[in-house]
Amino acid sequence: MRIRPPVTTHPEGQPSMSPKQQRGEITAERLLDAALEAYVAEGLQGFTVKAVRERSGVSLGSLYHHFGSLDGLFTALADRWLGVLLGRTVTALTGDDDARGGIRALTEAYFDFIREHRDAALFLHASDTNRHGMARARELRDAQEARLSPLAQWVAPRVASGELADLPGPLFESLVLGPVVATARRWLSDMGDVDLDEAARVLPDRIWLAVRGPGTTP
C-alpha cells in the first residue's frame, strides 16, 4: 500500500478545487508516487521518464506539464517529502515548552517518520538526493529557512532565558539534527547495528549536553 503525505483540505467557506484542478493534482500525485517507486527499485539509473510513465500510466505530455522535466520531478519529490519530514520534526520540537523535552520529541518524530515512510526516507537520505540538493543549495536554503522559521522562533526566547546556548542558527541545527540524521542513514542502510528505540533514548540527552545554556544543569 502506498503511504502518501497528508492532503491539504480547504477551510470551511473556501471554494474547493475545480474538477480539472482535482484531476491535475491526482495526476501529479501519481507521478510522484511512481517516481519514488522507480528510484527505490533501481536507484538513480532507474529514475527515467520511461520508468515513471510505465509505473504511473501518465502521458509524457502530462509529466512535462506538471514538472517541466525529469529533474523537475526529482526536485518536486525531494521537496514533497522534505516538507513532510521537517513539518513533523519542527512541530514536535516546538510543541514542547521545555527545551530538553523538545529535543527528545524531535528525535522521536524523526525516527517515527523513517519507520513509517521508509521508501521516502531512503530517497531523502540518498547520496543522489544530497548531491541534487547541493546543486540547488541557495534555493533549498531559502525553502528550508521558511520551513524552519518556527524553530528559530522557539529557540530565541530559550536562548534569552539561558536554557539554550547562544549559537548561530546553522550550528544549532547541525548539533541537533546531525546525530539524528547520521543515525537514520545508518539504520536505513540495513547494517543491522542500530536500534532506533535505543537511539531515541540515548541521543536526546547527548544532544542536550551540546546545546544547553548556562542557566541549566546536565
N, C-alpha and C positions, 0 to 999 in steps of 0.2 A: 504494500500500500504506500502511495506517495504521501509524504507529510509536507504540507505547504505552510508558509508563513501565515499569520493571521491576516484575514481580509479586512480592509478598512471599510467601515459601514458609514452610511450617510446620516448625519444628525437629523432628528425629527424636524419637519418643516422645510428641509432642504430637498430640492428636486433630485431624484435618482438619475443614474446614467441612462442615456437613451439605449434602445436595443442595439444600435450599431456600436456604441461605445462599449456595451457589455460584451458583445461578440469580439471586439478588438482586445479587450482585457483578457478574455478567455484564451484567445489565440496567443497572446503574449505569454500567459502563464504556461500554456502547453509547450511553447518554445523553450522557456526557461527550465521547465521540468525535464524536457528532452535533452537540453544542453548539459544539465547536471548528470543525467544518466550516462550520456556519452562520455563525459570526462571521467567519471568514476569507473566506468567499464574499461576504458582504454587509454586514459591519460590524455595529455595534450595532443598526441598524434591521432587520437580518435575523435578529437573535438573538431569535426569538419562539418561543412554545410550539408554534405550528403548524409552523414550520421544523424544530425539533428533533424533533418527533413524526414528521414525514414522512421525515426522514433516518434516524431510529433505528428506526422501526416499533414504538415503545413507546407504551403507552397513556398517556393523560393522568393516570389514577389512579396509575400506576407512577412517573411523573415527580414528582408531588406527594408520593408516599410516600417516595421516596428523598431528595428535596431540598427539599421544603416549598413552593417557589415558584420562579419563573424567576430571581429574584435569588439564591436559594439555590444554584441550579445554576451561575450565573455565579461565585459565591463559591467553590464546590467546584472549578470548573475552574481558577480562579486558584490556589487552594491546591495543587491536584494538581501543576501544572507548576512553581509556585514551589518546592515541596518538592523536585522533581527537580533543578531548576537549583541551588538552594542546596546540596543534598546533594552534587552533583558538584563545585562550586567549593570548598566548605569541605573536602571530602575531599582535593582536590588540594592545597590550601594546607597543611593540617595533615599531609599525608603527606610533607612535605619538612622536614627538621630545620633547614635553612638558611633564614633569613627571606627573603633575596633570591630564592632558588630557589623558595620557596613562592609568592611573589607572581607569579613567572613561570608557575608551574604553574596558579595560579588563573586568570590571564588566558587561558592556552591552553584550559583546561577550559571557561570561559565561551564562548569563540568556537567551540569544538567543539560545544557544546550548540546554539547558534543555527544552525550549519550543519546539524546532524543533525535538529533539530526546528524547522524554520523556521516552520511554522504556529503552533506553541505559542509560539515566541519573538515572533512578530508580535502574538499575543494579549497576552502578558505585558508587552510594551513599548508597547502602545497607550495613547493618552491616556484612552480609556474605562476601561481597567483601572486606570490610575493614579488617576482620579477615584473609582472604586469603592473602591480601597484607602484613599484619604484619608477617605472616608466611614466607614470602619470602622478608623480608624487605631489605636485602642487595642487592639482585638482582634488586628489584624495585627501590631502591635509585639510583643505578648506571644508570638504564634506564632513570629515571626522570632527573638526572643530565645532561645527554646527551640532552634530550629534552629541558631542561631549560637553556642550555648554552647561547642562545641568550638573555635571561632575565638578566643573570649576566653581559653580555657584554653591555647591555643597562643601567644597574644600575651603573656600575663603574664610567663612566665619570660624572654622575649626583651627585654621592657622592663627587667626587673630586671638583666639582663646588659649592658644598654646597646646591644643590637643593634637595637632598635626605639625610636623616640621615645615618651616618656610622654605619650600623647594620650588624651582622652576617647574611649570606645568608638565613639559615633556619628561623631565626626570621623575616626577611623581608618578606619571603614568607608567614609565618603564619599571620603576620599583614595584608598583602594584601589579601590573599586568604581565611583566616579563616572566616571572616564575610560573604564573598560571598558564601562559601561552606555551612556554617550553614544556611544561608537564603535559599539556594537552597534545602537543605534537608527538611526544614520546608515546603516549597512550594510543594515539591514532596509528602509530607505526606498527602496532601489534608486536612490539618487542616482548611484551608479557612481563615486564619488570616494574610496572607502575600500577598501583592500586589507587583508583580515584577517590575512594572513600577515605583511605589513609591520607592522601594528599589534601583532601578537603579539611581534614582535622589538623594537619601539621602546618601547611603553608600559611594560613592566615596569621598565626602567631609570629612566624618568621618575617612575614611582610610587615607586620605591625612594628617590629623592632627597627625596621629600616625607615619608617615614615612617622613614627610617633614624635610628638612635640615635647618641649621642655616641661610642660605642665602635666605630664603623665608619668606613670610608672610602667615598667616592663610587664 
